[in-house]
Amino acid sequence: MTRALTLLCALGCYAAIGFSSLGAAETFGDWSTPLNIGLSLNTAANDEYAVLSRDELTIYFTSDRAGFGGLDLWFATRDSVHSLWSDPQNMGPLVNSEADDSLPFLSPNEHVLYFHSARVRPESCGGQGDIWMTRRRNKHSEWKHPTNLGCDPLGPNTSATETAPAFFEDPTTDQAWLFYGSNRTGVDFDVYASQLGEDGSAGRGTLVPEFSSPKRDTRIFIRKDGLEAFITSNRSGSLNASLDIWVATRDTLSDMWSAPTNPGMPVNSLLDDVAPWLSKDGTTLYFSSNRPGGYGARDIWYTTRSKLSD
């Protein structure tokens, strides 16, 4: 397969490499009225960009409460999905820096945590920040010193700003892709994708037009089966011209993505609703919002839906 075709397949042409459907698409009910995750995690500061472990017992998020920099990476745990979250802990000076460190995203095996860090760190590539990663041997070991994904005019990190990493793994070949926002075109942020190596290194970045628009498009999340994508965007049609969560779907993995649609209220509000993260069963969507009912600036919220079919 040519490199161009490999990159093109990040955009949806999976049939070209035999990425066949895994079965009939799941169907879901409507989203519930979102709930604030509560004071166990949210404060009067900005608390946002939440991602959870596969078992949903650990949550990583960004906060500008007192820490090592303006924005830091924090985490909390719970004993079960019905338990309260523990008091959040800062990920510490080995991972966090004097720069803004934000927008974490876990790999499926939970051994790599990708995040955005401002350019104050050494080895930064320029712009207002890059994508970095930290590793650990297993889920019970400590995170190691972060490394930059590498500076390259073709990506993933360039002299522009790269932000909001998101991970998707091909369920048939286990090929991993890193999606992220970049303003390398000099206009606004668009969604790009880089193929990941087994060591977590990211290859050349290519624009994903299905998820991009003339406005800002950044953090996305693709459902585990690859048939539903959530996009943070303030494209035309957003409520009150704010950042909203948009949704694209397809019936099988060999289909192209539909044009993204705005699910409207109650998922979105007249204020910012950003950074979606979907549970592995597709029934719980976490996101950040500064809508009324919060405790400060941005808070972590969630909404649920019922699965109608398998």
N, C-alpha and C positions, 0 to 999 in steps of 0.2 A: 504494500500500500504506500502511496506517495505521502510525503509529509503534509502537503496541502490537503489531501483527502482526510488524513488523520485529524487535522485541525478543524476542517469543515464539519466533521462528524460531531464535534463538540456543540455544534449549533443545532443538531437535531436529525441529521441524515444517517441515523444508526443502521438503517437497512443496508447501507453500502458495505458495512463490515459484519453483516450477519447478526446484528443486535435485534433479535426477534422479540415479539411480545411474549410476556410470561403468562399470559392468560387474560381473561376478561377484566376490564377496568373496574376497580372498586367504585361504589357510589356512596355518597354521604348526604346527610341532612343539612339543614341550615345551621349557621353559626349562632351560638347563644350570645346574649348580651355580655360583653367582656367584663371580667372581674379584676380588680386590683389584687396583685399577689400578696399585698399586706405589709404591715410594718416590720415583719420579720426580715424583709429584704429592702424595702423601700424606705427612704428617709427624705428629709427636706432638700437633700442634694439631688443631683442627677444620678439616677440608677436605671441602667438601660442595657440594651444589646445582650439579652440573656440567651444562653444555649445550655442544654442539659445533656447529661450522659444518657446512654441508651436505656438504662434502667430507670431514668428520671430521678435518681437519688442524689445526684450532684448537679449543682447549677453554677455556671461561670457567668459573670456579668461585669459591666463597667460602671464605675462610680467615681465621682469627684469629691466624695467625703474625704476627711483628713487621711492622707496616705503618703506616698513617696513622690508623687507628681501631681499634676492637675487632675488627670484621669488615670485611674489604676485598674488593674484586673483583680477581681475579688471572686471568692467561691463560698458556697455553703452546702451543707449536706442534710439529709433526713433519713430516718430509719425505714420509711415506707412511703408510697405515694400518697398515703392518707395522713402522714405525720407532718408536724410543723417543721419548718426549716430551722437549722441551727443558726447561731449568730454568725454572720459572714466574716470571713478571714481574708485579709489582704494576701495576695500571692507572693509578696515579699520582694526584697530588693534584688534578688537574683533575676526575677522575671520582670518586675516593674522597674521603671527608671525615673529620672527627673523629667522626662518627656511625657506627653500624653500617650498612654497605652490603653487600647480600647478594642472593641469589636472582636472578641474571641470567637473561635470556631473549632470544634473538636473533629478529628478524623474518626471514622467509624470504629477503628480498633482502640481509640482513645489514648493512643501513644503519642500523638502529635497535637499540639494546640497552635493554631495559626492566629495571628492578631495584627492589628495596625499599630504602628508606633511612629510618633512625630520625628522629624529630622534631627532632633537634638542628639540622638544616639550616634556613636561612631559607626562607620560603614553605611550610613544612610546614603541614598542615591539622589536625593534632591526633592523638589516639590515640597509639599507639606507633610510627607511621611511615606512609609513603605510598609510592605507586608513582611512580618517576621514569623519565626516558628520556634517553639520550644518542645523538647522531647522528654519522654520518660520511658523507662524499661517496661513497666507494666502499670496497672491502675493503682498500685499500692506504693510505687516508688516516687521519688522527688522529681520535680521538673528541673531540667538542666538550663544552663545559660542560653538565652535566645540567640538565634542566628538570622541574618538577613537572607531572604530568598535569592539575592543576587541582583546586581545592577546590569541591565542590558537594554539598549535602545528599543529592542523588540519585546521586552517584558521577561518575567512578570513585573519587576520593579524598574522604573525608568526615571528620567529627570523630572517627570511630572509627579502627580500624587496618586498612589495606589492605596485602596482602602477596602474595608468590608469584605474580607475573605469568606468564602463559602465552599463547602466540599460536597462533591457528588461522586459516587462510585457506581460504575456500570454493574448492574446486578447479574449480568450474564458472563462478563469477562473479568470483572473486578478491576478494570482500568479506572483509575481515579482522576478526577478533574478538579482544579481549583478555579472557582469563579470569583471575580472581584470587580470593584469599580475603579475606573481610571479616567482622568481628564487629559490624557495624552494628546487628544485631538485639539486641545486648546479651547474647547467650547464649554461643555459641561461634562459631568461624569456619565460614562457609558459602562455597560457590562462587558467584561472580557473573560476569556477562559484560557487556562494553561494546562496541558497534560502533565500529570505528576509521575515521577519515577518512583521506583520501589523505596528509595531512600528519602522520599518526600520532596525532592528537588522539583522545581517547576520549570517547564519548557516555555517556548515562545507563546506570547499572549496574542489572542485573536479576538476581534470584536464579535459579540453575539448580537446580531441585529434583532432577533426575535424578542430580546429582553431590553432593548435600548430604544431611546426616543430622542427628540431634540432637547428635552429637559433632563433633569437629574435622575439617573438610574444607578442604584448602588447595591445594597445587600439583597441577595436573593436566597431562596431556599427551594430545593427540588425534592419532592416527595421520594421516599425510598424506592418506589417502583418506577420512577421516572415519568409519571404521567400527569403531574401537577406541579406548577412552579409558582412561587410567590415572589414578588418583586417590589422593592421600595422605590417609589417614583413620585414626582410631582408633575408628571406629564399632563397634557390637556385632558380634562375630564376629572381631575382630582377635586375632592371636595374643598371648596374655599381656597383653591390653588395651593393647598398645603401638601406635605408629603403623605402619601397614602400607600397602602398595601394593595398591589394589583395581582391578578391571577391569570395564568395561562395554562391550558390543558391540551391533552391529545389523547386519542382513543387507544393507540398502541405505540410502542417504542419506535416503530418504523414511520410514524406520521410526523409531520412538521407541527410545531407548536401553534396553537390558536393565537389570534391577536389578544393581548392582555386586556382583561376587563376589570373594572372597579367593582368590588362586591358591595360597596356602599355601606350605609349604617346597618347594623351596629358595629361591624368590624372597624370601619373607618369613622373618623369624627371630623369636625371642622378645624381641628388642630393637627399636629404631626402624629402619624402612626407609622412606625418604621421597624426594621430589623426583625422579620418573621423567623420563627423557629418552630418546626412541626414535629410532634411526637411520631415515633416509628409506626404507630398504628393509624396515623393520620387524623386523630380525633381531637387533639389539643394543639392550639396555636398560641405560642407566646410571642409578645411583641412589646415595643416601647412606645409610650405615648405621654403627651403633656395635656391630655384631655381633662375636663373637670372631674373631680372625685379623687385626685391624687394627693400626695403628701408634700409635694414640692414642685420641682421642675418636671423632668421626665421620670416616669415610673415604669415598672414592669407590670404588664397586664397579661391576661390569657382569656381565650374563648374556646368553647368546646362544640363538637357536633357529633351526631350519632352515625355509626357505620351502618348503611342500609343493606350492603351485600358484600360478599367476598368473591 
